[in-house]
């Protein structure tokens, strides 16, 4: 979900149903035993069409019964980050979707900066579900 969510970010998710979603929000869903956190591109009937910010292809349609909830906050190195996508994030997302080299470079540089600031190895982002 770069650039919105980085490895090591803590994402807080509020349980909600399909009726509460709008395009542009970040949805957490469970499919085949895996959790996926992606941004909603559109809602079609009772299904959500989503994709990762830096991915070129959309996910298969997400059914209401697969939805865990929506991201309400992102905590990065002790600072709260708004889960809404900024104009800068839209531009960076477009670049990452079209350049694998830029995506790898951003991950490498971002990982080094994160380790340098914290003095430890990064961990995967873990969603926290709030009911």
N, C-alpha and C positions, 0 to 999 in steps of 0.2 A: 504493500500500500504506500510505497514511497511516492511522493515526498510527505504525505500527511502523517503516516505512522512509520516509525523507524524501529529496527530491532532494539529491544530494551525499553521501549515505551510501555506504560501501563495504561490500558484502555478501560474505562468504566462504561458498562453497557446497561441500559435500562430495558427491562422486559416490556415489550409492547407488541401489539398486533399490526397487521398490514395496514389497517385504516389510519394509523398514526404516522405513516411514512410519507416522505416527499422526495422527489428526485434531488440528488446532491447530498443526501444524508448517508451516513455509513451504517450498514447493516451487518450484524453478526448472524450467521446461519450455520446449521449443522446438517451435513450431508455425508452419508456413508461413514459415520463415526468421526468425521473431521470437522473442525470449526474453521469457518472462512469469514474474514472481515473485509468487505468490499463496499465501494460506493454505488448507490442506486443511480442508474442511468434513466430508467423509466419504470412506470408501473403499468402493467397490462392486465386488466381484469383483476383476478385474485393472485397474480404472480408478480414478482419483482425481477427486473432485468438489471444485473449489476456487473461490475468489473473492477479489478484493481486499478488504482490511479495510473500506474505505469504500464499496464497491460494493453495490448492491442485488441484482444478478443474479449467478447462478453462471456460471462458464465452462463451455463444452462439456466433457464428460468427457475426462480426460487419460489416454492409454494409457501403459503402462509404457515403450514404446520412445520416447516423447516426453520422458520425464523426464531432466533433466540431473543433478539432485541436490537436496539440502535445505540450507537456510540454517543455518549453524552459528554464525555471529557477524555482528554489525552494528557497524561502526565509524563513529561520528558525532563529528566535530570532535575526533578523537583519543581518544575515550572508547569503550570496549566496551559495547555494548547487547545484552541478552539477547533472542534472537529469539522466545522464548515470549511469548505475549500476556498482559499484566497486566490486572487488573480495570479499572483506569483506561482502558487502551487499548480494552477491550471497550465501555465506556460511550461513549468518544469515537467509536469506529467506528460504533456504533449511531446516534449523532447525525449523523455525516457521511453515512451511508446514507440518512437521512431528510431532510436539509437541504442542498441545493446551495449555498445562501447561506453556511452555516457552513463547508462544505468550501472554498469560495473564500476566505472570510475567514481560515481557518486557514492556507491556502497563502500568502496575501499576508503575513500577520503573521509566519509562520515564515520565509519567504524574506527579509523585511527584517531579522529578528533574525540570521539566518545571515550575511547580507552585512555587517551591522554588526560582528559578532564576527570575521569572517575578513578583512574589507576587500576582498573580491573577489566576483565573480559566482558563483552556484552552478552546479554541473554535474550531469548526470544520474547516478543511481546506477549503478555498474558492478559486475556480479557477478564474483567471482574463484572459479574452480572449482579445488578441491583434490582430487586423485585419491588 
